[in-house]
Amino acid sequence: MQRFAAVIRLRPEKEAEYRALHAEAWPGVLDALRRAHVGNYSIFLRDGLLFSYLEYHGNDYESDMAAIVEDETSRRWWKLTDPCQQPVDSAAEGEWWAPAEEVFHLD
């Protein structure tokens, strides 16, 4: 199992919309994540910063993430969620959710 974390800004004027979307996340989006071996996935919010954490249980992360990108339901979902978000200042060129470095872990 691999752990992944990432951050992105939430546009303040879109917070209510973003919360409402995730309160009723689409089953097709959740199914695509499960097919891609993603589990224990959470998104947290603090002071306008979204922090995501997920556990990957597959063998080919890049391929599984590419499958999500190709999933039509996920693409429709992102058309709603992406306008709510803004990359952090330190994100690389073209990067949306910026990966976070794990500096501590306790099992």
C-alpha positions as CSV (number, residue, x, y, z in Angstrom):
1,M,0.0,0.0,0.0
2,Q,1.2,3.5,-0.8
3,R,0.0,6.7,0.8
4,F,-0.6,9.9,-1.2
5,A,-1.4,13.4,0.0
6,A,-1.9,16.6,-2.0
7,V,-3.1,20.2,-1.5
8,I,-5.1,22.8,-3.4
9,R,-6.8,26.0,-2.5
10,L,-10.6,26.2,-2.3
11,R,-12.1,29.4,-3.7
12,P,-13.9,31.0,-0.8
13,E,-17.0,31.9,-2.9
14,K,-17.3,28.2,-3.9
15,E,-17.0,26.6,-0.5
16,A,-20.7,25.9,-0.1
17,E,-21.0,24.4,-3.6
18,Y,-17.9,22.2,-3.1
19,R,-19.2,20.9,0.3
20,A,-22.6,20.2,-1.3
21,L,-21.0,18.2,-4.2
22,H,-19.0,16.1,-1.8
23,A,-21.9,15.5,0.6
24,E,-23.5,13.6,-2.3
25,A,-20.5,12.4,-4.3
26,W,-21.6,10.6,-7.4
27,P,-21.5,6.8,-7.2
28,G,-19.8,6.5,-10.6
29,V,-16.9,8.7,-9.4
30,L,-16.6,6.5,-6.3
31,D,-16.7,3.4,-8.4
32,A,-13.9,4.7,-10.7
33,L,-11.7,5.4,-7.6
34,R,-12.4,1.9,-6.3
35,R,-11.6,0.3,-9.7
36,A,-8.3,2.3,-9.6
37,H,-7.4,0.6,-6.2
38,V,-8.0,3.8,-4.2
39,G,-9.2,3.5,-0.7
40,N,-9.3,5.3,2.6
41,Y,-9.7,8.6,0.7
42,S,-10.4,11.8,2.5
43,I,-10.4,15.5,1.8
44,F,-10.0,17.9,4.6
45,L,-10.5,21.7,4.7
46,R,-8.7,24.3,6.8
47,D,-8.4,28.0,6.2
48,G,-9.2,27.7,2.5
49,L,-6.7,24.8,1.9
50,L,-8.0,21.4,0.8
51,F,-5.8,18.5,1.9
52,S,-6.4,15.1,0.3
53,Y,-5.2,11.8,1.6
54,L,-5.6,8.4,-0.1
55,E,-4.2,4.9,0.1
56,Y,-3.4,3.1,-3.2
57,H,-3.5,-0.7,-3.1
58,G,-2.7,-1.5,-6.8
59,N,0.5,-2.3,-8.7
60,D,0.5,0.4,-11.4
61,Y,-0.4,3.8,-10.0
62,E,0.2,5.7,-13.2
63,S,-2.0,3.4,-15.2
64,D,-4.8,3.4,-12.6
65,M,-4.8,7.2,-12.4
66,A,-4.9,7.4,-16.2
67,A,-8.0,5.2,-16.1
68,I,-9.7,7.7,-13.8
69,V,-8.7,10.5,-16.2
70,E,-10.4,8.6,-19.1
71,D,-13.5,7.8,-17.0
72,E,-16.4,9.9,-18.4
73,T,-18.2,10.3,-15.1
74,S,-15.1,11.5,-13.4
75,R,-14.5,14.0,-16.2
76,R,-18.1,15.4,-15.8
77,W,-17.5,15.6,-12.0
78,W,-14.3,17.6,-12.5
79,K,-16.2,20.1,-14.6
80,L,-18.1,20.9,-11.4
81,T,-15.3,20.7,-8.9
82,D,-12.4,22.2,-10.8
83,P,-13.9,25.8,-10.8
84,C,-14.1,25.5,-7.0
85,Q,-10.3,25.0,-6.8
86,Q,-7.1,27.0,-7.4
87,P,-3.6,25.5,-7.4
88,V,-1.3,26.6,-4.5
89,D,1.4,29.1,-5.4
90,S,4.1,26.4,-5.1
91,A,2.4,24.0,-7.6
92,A,4.5,23.1,-10.6
93,E,3.5,24.4,-14.0
94,G,0.3,22.7,-15.1
95,E,-0.1,20.9,-11.7
96,W,-3.6,21.0,-10.1
97,W,-3.4,19.1,-6.8
98,A,0.2,19.6,-5.6
99,P,1.7,16.5,-4.0
100,A,2.6,16.8,-0.3
101,E,5.7,15.2,1.1
102,E,5.2,12.8,4.0
103,V,7.5,13.8,6.8
104,F,6.2,11.5,9.5
105,H,4.2,8.2,9.7
106,L,3.2,5.9,12.6
107,D,1.6,2.5,12.0
